[in-house]
Amino acid sequence: MAKVYYDSDVSVEPLKGKTVAIIGYGSQGQAQAKNMKDSGVNVILGLRPGGYSWKTAADDGFEVYSVPEAVQKAHIVHMLIPDLEQPAVYKSQVAPYMTKGKTLCFSHGFNIHFKQIVPPPFVDVIMVAPKSPGPRLRETYLEGFGVPALVAVYQNPSGQAMEAALAIAKSIGCTRAGVLETTFKEETETDLVGEQAVLVGGLIELIKKGFEVLVESGYQPELAYFEVCNEAKLIMDLIYQKGFVGMLRAVSDTAKYGGLTVGPKVIDDHVKANMAKVVKTVQSGEFAKEWVGKGDKAKEVLDALIKEVESHQIESVGKFIRKMAGIEK
């Protein structure tokens, strides 16, 4: 069982008198910076001069500096820019100023685990990874609660790295819900496998294939969308709120019987074997090598992949249904 820390187990004391420089002001950067600030932490931002985020952060009341300036002023440097951007920014704007006694923090272990960033041995390296998008992290904090998070230590020359990680987790509200201790390896690999096989890739392909089968069998696309996509959200909400059994108790007996007897014939051991292959490509570093290798062409590759999804019939049908339901303008 994972070790879990709650609000009463930790303190923000390790952050007292220290400055945290958050590098990046996107979804996670905004939420974590605001939560830390509201918890009494001295937070500054390290951003690209003249960028849109600079003005936004300044308007939100933060002291904003260039990345090198922020790193020099900080005791803890929290990297919250996109994975592929981190190594170049770290090498040119962060590494020269990571002196002894500083702490380097991440919310995803990708670049540390796959050695795209190799910190000097005399700095602490930690991770605080909220398990939700930034807006939800901020929303729950303002409601007086929080979202679960993962914490990990990669380097600990000070002997106090975990205390710092837990203090950050508390300052952004995550210990109110509960924080699980893990490793950079475990967080990175489970995150990648989950995204590829289930959460992003798996769900998209399952819904697309279900839609295609119904349409190719002669059913109206609009009805197919309702059955395989629209209602997927409702079922997932039930699972999220009550678990599998709670969901099953909320649907009809026909749905229970059909789902429990036919589902395993569709998502069978062959699919499980394919998922196991995904695990191996992640663990071996093959996926990381492929993704990092895209380099400057990464956006071009992603745009092409998204355009392919955008051209699928389910997208045009879905837009019509969402507008009809008042979900999309």
C-alpha contacts under 8 A as a table, 3 or more apart, distances in Angstrom:
res1	aa1	res2	aa2	distance
2	A	180	L	6.15
2	A	181	E	6.35
2	A	182	T	7.47
3	K	180	L	5.70
3	K	181	E	5.50
4	V	178	G	6.23
4	V	179	V	5.37
4	V	180	L	4.55
4	V	181	E	6.41
5	Y	9	D	5.93
5	Y	10	V	7.33
5	Y	175	T	6.45
5	Y	178	G	5.67
5	Y	179	V	5.08
5	Y	180	L	6.50
5	Y	181	E	7.93
6	Y	9	D	5.33
6	Y	10	V	6.98
6	Y	175	T	4.61
6	Y	176	R	6.01
6	Y	177	A	6.89
6	Y	178	G	4.93
6	Y	179	V	6.50
7	D	10	V	5.82
7	D	11	S	7.70
7	D	170	K	6.60
7	D	175	T	4.69
7	D	176	R	5.17
7	D	177	A	7.99
7	D	178	G	7.53
8	S	11	S	7.80
10	V	163	E	7.80
10	V	166	L	6.46
10	V	167	A	6.62
10	V	170	K	7.19
11	S	14	P	7.24
11	S	166	L	7.59
11	S	167	A	5.65
11	S	170	K	7.10
12	V	15	L	5.63
12	V	16	K	7.02
12	V	166	L	7.88
12	V	167	A	4.41
12	V	168	I	7.09
12	V	170	K	6.59
12	V	171	S	6.52
13	E	16	K	5.21
13	E	167	A	7.14
14	P	163	E	6.68
14	P	164	A	5.76
14	P	167	A	6.36
15	L	18	K	5.31
15	L	19	T	7.61
15	L	41	V	6.76
15	L	164	A	6.97
15	L	167	A	6.71
15	L	168	I	7.70
16	K	41	V	7.16
17	G	42	N	7.82
18	K	41	V	7.84
18	K	42	N	6.73
18	K	74	A	7.32
18	K	75	H	5.88
18	K	76	I	7.68
19	T	41	V	7.43
19	T	42	N	5.08
19	T	43	V	5.87
19	T	44	I	7.20
19	T	73	K	7.22
19	T	74	A	4.85
19	T	75	H	5.41
19	T	76	I	6.48
20	V	41	V	7.59
20	V	42	N	6.27
20	V	43	V	4.91
20	V	44	I	6.27
20	V	74	A	5.52
20	V	75	H	6.15
20	V	76	I	4.76
20	V	77	V	5.99
20	V	78	H	7.10
21	A	43	V	5.94
21	A	44	I	4.88
21	A	45	L	5.40
21	A	46	G	6.29
21	A	70	A	5.84
21	A	71	V	6.42
21	A	73	K	7.82
21	A	74	A	5.53
21	A	75	H	7.75
21	A	76	I	6.19
21	A	77	V	4.91
21	A	78	H	6.03
22	I	25	Y	7.66
22	I	29	G	6.73
22	I	33	A	6.95
22	I	43	V	7.22
22	I	44	I	6.37
22	I	45	L	4.99
22	I	46	G	5.99
22	I	77	V	6.13
22	I	78	H	4.76
22	I	79	M	6.26
22	I	80	L	6.76
23	I	29	G	7.45
23	I	45	L	6.00
23	I	46	G	4.67
23	I	47	L	6.16
23	I	67	V	6.78
23	I	77	V	7.20
23	I	78	H	5.97
23	I	79	M	5.01
23	I	80	L	5.50
23	I	81	I	6.45
24	G	29	G	5.58
24	G	45	L	7.18
24	G	46	G	6.54
24	G	47	L	5.90
24	G	53	S	7.90
24	G	79	M	7.00
24	G	80	L	5.11
24	G	81	I	4.90
25	Y	28	Q	7.15
25	Y	29	G	4.21
25	Y	30	Q	5.09
25	Y	45	L	7.64
25	Y	47	L	7.56
25	Y	53	S	5.95
25	Y	57	A	7.09
25	Y	80	L	7.39
25	Y	81	I	7.64
26	G	29	G	5.00
26	G	30	Q	5.80
26	G	53	S	7.59
26	G	80	L	7.70
26	G	81	I	7.39
27	S	30	Q	5.66
27	S	31	A	6.48
27	S	133	P	7.01
27	S	134	G	4.76
27	S	135	P	6.63
28	Q	31	A	5.23
28	Q	32	Q	5.89
28	Q	80	L	6.80
28	Q	133	P	6.87
28	Q	134	G	4.35
28	Q	135	P	7.71
29	G	32	Q	5.41
29	G	33	A	5.85
29	G	80	L	5.81
29	G	81	I	7.93
29	G	134	G	7.58
30	Q	33	A	5.30
30	Q	34	K	6.08
30	Q	57	A	7.87
30	Q	134	G	7.28
31	A	34	K	5.34
31	A	35	N	6.10
31	A	134	G	5.22
31	A	135	P	6.39
31	A	137	L	6.37
31	A	138	R	5.06
32	Q	35	N	5.16
32	Q	36	M	6.01
32	Q	134	G	7.45
32	Q	137	L	7.74
32	Q	138	R	7.44
32	Q	172	I	5.79
33	A	36	M	5.23
33	A	37	K	6.09
33	A	43	V	6.58
34	K	37	K	5.10
34	K	38	D	6.13
34	K	138	R	7.66
35	N	38	D	5.13
35	N	39	S	6.21
35	N	138	R	6.68
35	N	141	Y	6.97
35	N	171	S	6.54
35	N	172	I	4.79
35	N	173	G	7.16
36	M	39	S	4.99
36	M	40	G	6.53
36	M	41	V	5.33
36	M	42	N	7.75
36	M	43	V	6.98
36	M	168	I	7.58
36	M	171	S	5.02
36	M	172	I	5.34
37	K	40	G	5.24
37	K	41	V	5.09
37	K	42	N	6.40
37	K	43	V	6.09
38	D	41	V	7.35
39	S	171	S	5.44
39	S	172	I	7.44
41	V	171	S	7.42
43	V	62	F	7.40
43	V	63	E	7.83
44	I	62	F	6.13
44	I	63	E	5.22
44	I	64	V	6.04
44	I	65	Y	7.62
44	I	70	A	6.93
45	L	57	A	7.52
45	L	62	F	6.90
45	L	63	E	6.33
45	L	64	V	4.77
45	L	65	Y	6.13
45	L	67	V	7.86
45	L	70	A	6.58
46	G	64	V	6.10
46	G	65	Y	5.10
46	G	66	S	5.16
46	G	67	V	4.17
46	G	68	P	7.49
46	G	69	E	7.39
46	G	70	A	5.06
46	G	71	V	7.35
47	L	51	G	7.59
47	L	53	S	7.24
47	L	54	W	6.17
47	L	64	V	6.99
47	L	65	Y	6.28
47	L	66	S	5.21
47	L	67	V	5.41
48	R	51	G	5.60
48	R	54	W	6.99
48	R	66	S	5.86
48	R	67	V	6.86
49	P	54	W	6.61
49	P	65	Y	7.63
49	P	66	S	5.98
50	G	54	W	6.44
50	G	55	K	7.77
51	G	54	W	5.42
51	G	55	K	7.27
52	Y	55	K	5.72
52	Y	56	T	6.52
53	S	56	T	4.95
53	S	57	A	5.95
54	W	57	A	5.33
54	W	58	A	6.17
54	W	64	V	6.71
55	K	58	A	5.07
55	K	59	D	5.99
56	T	59	D	5.11
56	T	60	D	6.21
57	A	60	D	4.97
57	A	61	G	6.60
57	A	62	F	5.69
57	A	63	E	7.85
57	A	64	V	6.99
58	A	61	G	5.19
58	A	62	F	5.12
58	A	63	E	6.43
58	A	64	V	6.32
59	D	62	F	7.40
64	V	70	A	7.76
65	Y	68	P	7.97
65	Y	69	E	5.82
65	Y	70	A	5.47
66	S	69	E	5.31
66	S	70	A	6.15
67	V	70	A	5.16
67	V	71	V	6.15
67	V	93	Q	6.17
67	V	94	V	7.08
68	P	71	V	5.19
68	P	72	Q	6.24
68	P	93	Q	5.09
68	P	94	V	6.02
68	P	97	Y	7.24
69	E	72	Q	5.22
69	E	73	K	6.35
70	A	73	K	5.18
70	A	74	A	6.13
71	V	74	A	5.20
71	V	75	H	7.88
71	V	77	V	6.26
71	V	94	V	6.28
71	V	97	Y	6.40
71	V	98	M	7.39
72	Q	97	Y	5.82
72	Q	98	M	7.77
74	A	77	V	6.39
74	A	102	K	7.72
75	H	101	G	7.48
75	H	102	K	4.99
75	H	103	T	6.34
76	I	102	K	5.83
76	I	103	T	4.62
76	I	104	L	5.94
76	I	105	C	7.02
77	V	102	K	7.70
77	V	103	T	6.17
77	V	104	L	4.98
77	V	105	C	5.90
78	H	104	L	6.10
78	H	105	C	4.46
78	H	106	F	5.70
79	M	86	Q	7.42
79	M	104	L	7.61
79	M	105	C	6.14
79	M	106	F	5.24
79	M	107	S	7.44
80	L	106	F	6.75
80	L	107	S	6.88
81	I	85	E	6.63
81	I	86	Q	6.24
82	P	85	E	5.42
82	P	86	Q	6.34
83	D	86	Q	5.39
83	D	87	P	7.79
83	D	110	F	7.12
83	D	111	N	6.86
84	L	87	P	6.82
84	L	292	V	6.72
84	L	295	G	7.64
85	E	88	A	6.05
85	E	89	V	6.41
86	Q	89	V	5.24
86	Q	90	Y	5.78
86	Q	111	N	7.66
86	Q	117	I	8.00
87	P	90	Y	5.07
87	P	91	K	6.03
87	P	111	N	7.27
87	P	116	Q	5.95
87	P	117	I	5.64
88	A	91	K	5.20
88	A	92	S	6.23
89	V	92	S	5.48
89	V	93	Q	5.44
89	V	94	V	6.71
90	Y	93	Q	5.53
90	Y	94	V	4.55
90	Y	95	A	5.61
90	Y	117	I	7.33
91	K	94	V	6.15
91	K	95	A	5.30
91	K	96	P	7.55
91	K	117	I	7.85
92	S	95	A	6.66
92	S	96	P	7.21
93	Q	96	P	6.74
93	Q	97	Y	7.79
94	V	97	Y	5.71
94	V	98	M	6.47
95	A	98	M	5.25
95	A	119	P	7.43
96	P	99	T	7.94
98	M	102	K	6.28
98	M	120	P	7.87
98	M	123	V	7.30
99	T	102	K	6.00
99	T	122	F	7.75
99	T	123	V	7.21
100	K	122	F	5.43
100	K	123	V	5.73
101	G	122	F	7.09
101	G	123	V	5.84
101	G	124	D	7.48
101	G	158	S	7.17
102	K	123	V	5.46
102	K	124	D	6.64
103	T	123	V	5.54
103	T	124	D	4.59
103	T	125	V	5.82
103	T	126	I	7.42
103	T	161	A	7.89
104	L	123	V	7.02
104	L	124	D	6.12
104	L	125	V	4.80
104	L	126	I	6.34
105	C	125	V	5.83
105	C	126	I	4.84
105	C	127	M	5.32
105	C	128	V	7.24
106	F	109	G	6.66
106	F	126	I	6.50
106	F	127	M	4.70
106	F	128	V	6.31
106	F	129	A	7.44
107	S	127	M	5.45
107	S	128	V	5.04
107	S	129	A	4.23
107	S	130	P	7.21
108	H	111	N	7.97
108	H	127	M	6.84
108	H	128	V	7.75
108	H	129	A	6.15
108	H	184	F	7.84
108	H	187	E	7.36
108	H	188	T	6.60
109	G	112	I	5.54
109	G	113	H	5.76
109	G	127	M	7.07
109	G	184	F	5.00
109	G	185	K	7.08
109	G	187	E	6.59
109	G	188	T	5.15
110	F	113	H	5.37
110	F	114	F	5.99
110	F	184	F	7.84
110	F	188	T	5.52
111	N	114	F	5.37
111	N	115	K	5.69
111	N	116	Q	4.75
111	N	117	I	5.43
112	I	115	K	4.94
112	I	116	Q	6.24
112	I	117	I	5.38
112	I	118	V	6.60
112	I	184	F	7.48
113	H	116	Q	7.87
113	H	184	F	6.11
113	H	185	K	5.84
113	H	188	T	7.20
114	F	117	I	7.93
114	F	285	G	6.97
114	F	288	A	7.13
115	K	118	V	5.74
119	P	123	V	7.19
119	P	125	V	7.79
120	P	123	V	6.17
121	P	124	D	7.90
121	P	155	Q	7.29
121	P	157	P	7.41
122	F	157	P	5.94
123	V	155	Q	7.10
123	V	156	N	7.32
123	V	157	P	6.46
123	V	158	S	7.71
124	D	153	V	7.93
124	D	154	Y	7.52
124	D	155	Q	4.99
124	D	156	N	4.86
124	D	157	P	5.99
124	D	158	S	6.66
124	D	161	A	5.93
125	V	153	V	6.11
125	V	154	Y	5.26
125	V	155	Q	4.83
125	V	156	N	6.76
125	V	161	A	7.26
126	I	151	V	7.42
126	I	152	A	5.68
126	I	153	V	4.48
126	I	154	Y	5.84
126	I	155	Q	7.11
126	I	161	A	6.63
126	I	162	M	7.39
126	I	165	A	6.17
127	M	150	L	7.59
127	M	151	V	5.34
127	M	152	A	5.06
127	M	153	V	6.41
127	M	165	A	6.60
127	M	184	F	7.44
128	V	149	A	6.79
128	V	150	L	5.81
128	V	151	V	4.70
128	V	152	A	6.91
128	V	165	A	6.18
128	V	166	L	7.88
128	V	168	I	7.21
128	V	169	A	6.22
129	A	149	A	5.26
129	A	150	L	5.00
129	A	151	V	6.38
130	P	133	P	7.84
130	P	137	L	7.40
130	P	147	V	6.62
130	P	148	P	6.11
130	P	149	A	4.06
130	P	150	L	6.43
130	P	174	C	7.01
131	K	147	V	6.56
131	K	148	P	5.76
131	K	149	A	5.22
131	K	150	L	7.43
132	S	136	R	6.26
132	S	137	L	6.30
132	S	147	V	6.79
132	S	148	P	7.98
133	P	136	R	5.61
133	P	137	L	6.46
134	G	137	L	5.01
134	G	138	R	6.32
135	P	138	R	5.20
135	P	139	E	6.07
136	R	139	E	4.89
136	R	140	T	6.07
136	R	147	V	7.88
137	L	140	T	5.56
137	L	141	Y	6.27
137	L	146	G	6.41
137	L	147	V	6.08
137	L	172	I	7.90
137	L	173	G	7.95
138	R	141	Y	5.14
138	R	142	L	6.31
139	E	142	L	5.31
139	E	143	E	6.35
140	T	143	E	4.88
140	T	144	G	6.42
140	T	145	F	5.22
140	T	146	G	4.80
140	T	147	V	6.84
141	Y	144	G	5.20
141	Y	145	F	5.20
141	Y	146	G	5.05
141	Y	172	I	7.25
141	Y	173	G	5.62
142	L	145	F	7.33
143	E	146	G	7.98
145	F	173	G	6.57
145	F	174	C	7.82
145	F	176	R	5.65
145	F	177	A	6.67
146	G	172	I	7.81
146	G	173	G	4.85
146	G	174	C	4.88
146	G	175	T	7.24
146	G	176	R	5.55
146	G	177	A	5.40
147	V	173	G	7.18
147	V	174	C	5.15
147	V	176	R	7.60
147	V	177	A	5.54
147	V	178	G	7.57
148	P	174	C	5.34
148	P	175	T	7.10
148	P	177	A	5.24
148	P	178	G	5.15
148	P	179	V	5.54
148	P	180	L	7.74
149	A	169	A	7.34
149	A	174	C	5.88
149	A	175	T	7.75
149	A	178	G	6.87
149	A	179	V	4.81
149	A	180	L	6.36
150	L	179	V	5.51
150	L	180	L	4.85
150	L	181	E	5.83
150	L	182	T	6.45
150	L	187	E	7.78
151	V	162	M	7.94
151	V	165	A	6.39
151	V	166	L	7.09
151	V	169	A	7.73
151	V	179	V	6.80
151	V	180	L	6.22
151	V	181	E	5.03
151	V	182	T	6.01
151	V	183	T	7.61
152	A	162	M	7.20
152	A	165	A	7.39
152	A	181	E	5.90
152	A	182	T	5.20
152	A	183	T	4.96
152	A	184	F	6.20
153	V	156	N	6.87
153	V	161	A	6.49
153	V	162	M	6.19
153	V	165	A	7.81
153	V	183	T	6.65
153	V	184	F	7.33
154	Y	183	T	7.31
154	Y	184	F	6.67
155	Q	161	A	7.59
156	N	159	G	5.31
156	N	160	Q	6.78
156	N	161	A	5.39
157	P	160	Q	7.99
157	P	161	A	7.96
158	S	161	A	6.61
160	Q	163	E	5.40
160	Q	164	A	6.58
161	A	164	A	5.21
161	A	165	A	6.32
162	M	165	A	4.99
162	M	166	L	6.11
163	E	166	L	5.22
163	E	167	A	6.09
164	A	167	A	5.02
164	A	168	I	6.27
165	A	168	I	5.23
165	A	169	A	6.23
166	L	169	A	4.89
166	L	170	K	6.10
166	L	175	T	7.99
167	A	170	K	5.06
167	A	171	S	6.11
168	I	171	S	4.96
168	I	172	I	6.38
169	A	172	I	5.47
169	A	173	G	6.43
169	A	174	C	5.34
169	A	175	T	6.12
169	A	179	V	7.48
170	K	173	G	5.07
170	K	174	C	5.65
170	K	175	T	5.02
170	K	176	R	7.34
171	S	174	C	7.67
173	G	176	R	5.72
173	G	177	A	7.71
174	C	177	A	5.55
174	C	178	G	6.13
174	C	179	V	6.41
175	T	178	G	4.54
175	T	179	V	5.48
182	T	186	E	6.53
182	T	187	E	6.72
183	T	186	E	5.23
183	T	187	E	6.13
184	F	187	E	5.33
184	F	188	T	5.98
185	K	188	T	5.35
185	K	189	E	6.07
186	E	189	E	5.44
186	E	190	T	5.95
187	E	190	T	5.53
187	E	191	D	5.92
188	T	191	D	5.24
188	T	192	L	6.26
189	E	192	L	5.24
189	E	193	V	6.13
189	E	279	V	7.70
189	E	282	V	6.22
189	E	283	Q	6.55
190	T	193	V	5.18
190	T	194	G	5.89
191	D	194	G	5.21
191	D	195	E	6.17
192	L	195	E	5.21
192	L	196	Q	6.14
192	L	282	V	7.05
193	V	196	Q	5.23
193	V	197	A	5.77
193	V	198	V	7.71
193	V	278	V	6.47
193	V	279	V	5.99
193	V	282	V	6.96
194	G	197	A	5.54
194	G	198	V	5.30
194	G	199	L	5.81
194	G	200	V	7.96
195	E	198	V	5.82
195	E	199	L	4.74
195	E	200	V	5.08
195	E	201	G	6.49
195	E	202	G	7.85
196	Q	199	L	6.73
196	Q	200	V	5.93
196	Q	201	G	4.80
196	Q	202	G	6.44
196	Q	278	V	7.72
197	A	200	V	7.30
197	A	201	G	5.66
197	A	202	G	4.71
197	A	275	M	6.01
197	A	278	V	7.16
198	V	201	G	6.02
198	V	202	G	4.01
198	V	203	L	5.71
199	L	202	G	5.96
199	L	203	L	5.72
200	V	203	L	5.60
200	V	204	I	6.08
201	G	204	I	5.38
201	G	205	E	6.12
202	G	205	E	5.35
202	G	206	L	6.00
203	L	206	L	5.10
203	L	207	I	6.07
204	I	207	I	5.39
204	I	208	K	6.00
205	E	208	K	5.00
205	E	209	K	5.91
206	L	209	K	5.32
206	L	210	G	6.16
207	I	210	G	5.14
207	I	211	F	6.11
207	I	228	V	5.70
207	I	229	C	6.07
208	K	211	F	5.10
208	K	212	E	6.11
208	K	314	I	7.16
209	K	212	E	5.06
209	K	213	V	6.10
210	G	213	V	5.27
210	G	214	L	6.34
210	G	224	A	7.97
210	G	228	V	6.16
211	F	214	L	5.36
211	F	215	V	6.22
211	F	221	P	7.53
211	F	224	A	5.53
211	F	225	Y	6.34
211	F	228	V	6.26
211	F	314	I	7.15
212	E	215	V	5.21
212	E	216	E	5.87
213	V	216	E	5.17
213	V	217	S	6.04
214	L	217	S	5.04
214	L	218	G	6.67
214	L	219	Y	5.65
214	L	220	Q	7.99
214	L	221	P	7.77
214	L	224	A	5.94
215	V	218	G	5.25
215	V	219	Y	4.97
215	V	220	Q	6.24
215	V	221	P	5.71
215	V	224	A	6.68
216	E	219	Y	7.30
219	Y	223	L	7.15
219	Y	224	A	6.78
220	Q	223	L	5.45
220	Q	224	A	6.29
221	P	224	A	4.90
221	P	225	Y	6.11
221	P	314	I	7.73
221	P	317	V	6.85
222	E	225	Y	5.17
222	E	226	F	6.44
222	E	317	V	6.19
222	E	318	G	7.84
222	E	321	I	7.25
223	L	226	F	5.11
223	L	227	E	6.31
224	A	227	E	5.24
224	A	228	V	6.19
225	Y	228	V	5.50
225	Y	229	C	5.36
225	Y	230	N	6.32
225	Y	314	I	6.89
225	Y	317	V	7.10
225	Y	318	G	6.63
226	F	229	C	5.80
226	F	230	N	4.68
226	F	231	E	6.03
227	E	230	N	6.40
227	E	231	E	5.74
227	E	232	A	7.58
228	V	231	E	6.30
228	V	232	A	6.07
229	C	232	A	4.99
229	C	233	K	6.92
230	N	233	K	5.88
230	N	234	L	7.34
231	E	234	L	5.02
231	E	235	I	6.27
232	A	235	I	5.14
232	A	236	M	6.00
233	K	236	M	5.08
233	K	237	D	6.11
234	L	237	D	5.16
234	L	238	L	6.48
235	I	238	L	5.16
235	I	239	I	6.35
235	I	247	M	6.94
236	M	239	I	5.00
236	M	240	Y	5.98
237	D	240	Y	4.99
237	D	241	Q	6.07
238	L	241	Q	5.11
238	L	242	K	5.70
238	L	243	G	6.97
238	L	246	G	7.06
238	L	247	M	5.08
238	L	250	A	7.98
239	I	242	K	5.24
239	I	243	G	4.28
239	I	244	F	5.34
239	I	246	G	6.91
239	I	247	M	5.40
240	Y	243	G	5.98
242	K	245	V	7.23
242	K	246	G	4.61
242	K	247	M	6.23
243	G	246	G	5.27
243	G	247	M	6.20
244	F	247	M	5.15
244	F	248	L	6.19
245	V	248	L	4.97
245	V	249	R	6.20
246	G	249	R	5.22
246	G	250	A	6.48
247	M	250	A	5.14
247	M	251	V	6.65
248	L	251	V	5.49
248	L	252	S	7.95
248	L	256	K	6.02
249	R	252	S	7.80
251	V	255	A	6.25
251	V	256	K	6.72
252	S	255	A	5.13
252	S	256	K	6.25
253	D	256	K	4.90
253	D	257	Y	6.13
254	T	257	Y	5.28
254	T	258	G	6.00
255	A	258	G	5.24
255	A	259	G	5.68
256	K	259	G	5.31
256	K	260	L	6.00
257	Y	260	L	5.36
257	Y	261	T	6.04
258	G	261	T	5.40
258	G	262	V	5.59
258	G	263	G	7.43
259	G	262	V	5.51
259	G	263	G	5.12
260	L	263	G	5.75
260	L	264	P	7.06
261	T	264	P	6.56
261	T	265	K	7.53
262	V	265	K	5.31
262	V	266	V	6.77
263	G	266	V	5.34
263	G	267	I	6.12
264	P	267	I	5.12
264	P	268	D	5.21
265	K	268	D	5.29
267	I	270	H	7.69
267	I	271	V	5.80
267	I	272	K	7.61
268	D	271	V	5.42
268	D	272	K	6.50
269	D	272	K	4.75
269	D	273	A	6.00
270	H	273	A	5.03
270	H	274	N	6.38
271	V	274	N	5.04
271	V	275	M	6.31
272	K	275	M	4.99
272	K	276	A	6.26
273	A	276	A	4.98
273	A	277	K	6.45
274	N	277	K	5.09
274	N	278	V	6.55
275	M	278	V	4.99
275	M	279	V	6.51
276	A	279	V	5.06
276	A	280	K	6.54
277	K	280	K	5.12
277	K	281	T	6.42
278	V	281	T	5.21
278	V	282	V	6.28
279	V	282	V	5.20
279	V	283	Q	6.04
280	K	283	Q	5.05
280	K	284	S	5.91
281	T	284	S	5.32
281	T	285	G	6.30
281	T	286	E	5.10
281	T	287	F	5.69
282	V	285	G	5.32
282	V	286	E	6.16
282	V	287	F	5.45
282	V	288	A	7.05
283	Q	286	E	7.68
284	S	287	F	7.89
285	G	288	A	5.16
285	G	289	K	6.07
286	E	289	K	5.17
286	E	290	E	6.23
287	F	290	E	5.07
287	F	291	W	6.13
288	A	291	W	5.15
288	A	292	V	5.88
289	K	292	V	5.31
289	K	293	G	5.78
290	E	293	G	5.09
290	E	294	K	6.76
291	W	294	K	5.53
291	W	295	G	7.81
291	W	298	A	7.73
292	V	295	G	5.83
294	K	297	K	5.30
294	K	298	A	4.94
294	K	301	V	7.84
295	G	298	A	5.65
296	D	299	K	7.26
297	K	300	E	5.20
297	K	301	V	6.16
298	A	301	V	5.15
298	A	302	L	6.14
299	K	302	L	5.08
299	K	303	D	5.98
300	E	303	D	5.17
300	E	304	A	6.31
301	V	304	A	5.25
301	V	305	L	6.34
302	L	305	L	5.07
302	L	306	I	6.09
303	D	306	I	5.18
303	D	307	K	6.01
304	A	307	K	5.07
304	A	308	E	6.35
305	L	308	E	5.23
305	L	309	V	6.68
306	I	309	V	5.12
306	I	310	E	6.07
307	K	310	E	4.81
307	K	311	S	6.20
308	E	311	S	5.34
308	E	312	H	6.88
309	V	312	H	5.42
309	V	315	E	7.65
310	E	315	E	5.98
311	S	315	E	7.05
311	S	316	S	8.00
312	H	315	E	5.77
312	H	316	S	7.45
313	Q	316	S	5.50
313	Q	317	V	6.27
314	I	317	V	5.13
314	I	318	G	5.69
315	E	318	G	4.96
315	E	319	K	6.11
316	S	319	K	5.20
316	S	320	F	6.49
317	V	320	F	5.21
317	V	321	I	6.32
318	G	321	I	5.07
318	G	322	R	5.97
319	K	322	R	5.15
319	K	323	K	6.14
319	K	328	E	7.36
320	F	323	K	5.29
320	F	324	M	6.15
321	I	324	M	4.98
321	I	325	A	6.15
322	R	325	A	5.07
322	R	326	G	6.15
322	R	327	I	5.02
322	R	328	E	5.27
323	K	326	G	4.99
323	K	327	I	5.84
323	K	328	E	4.82
323	K	329	K	5.90
324	M	327	I	7.66
325	A	328	E	7.70
326	G	329	K	6.82
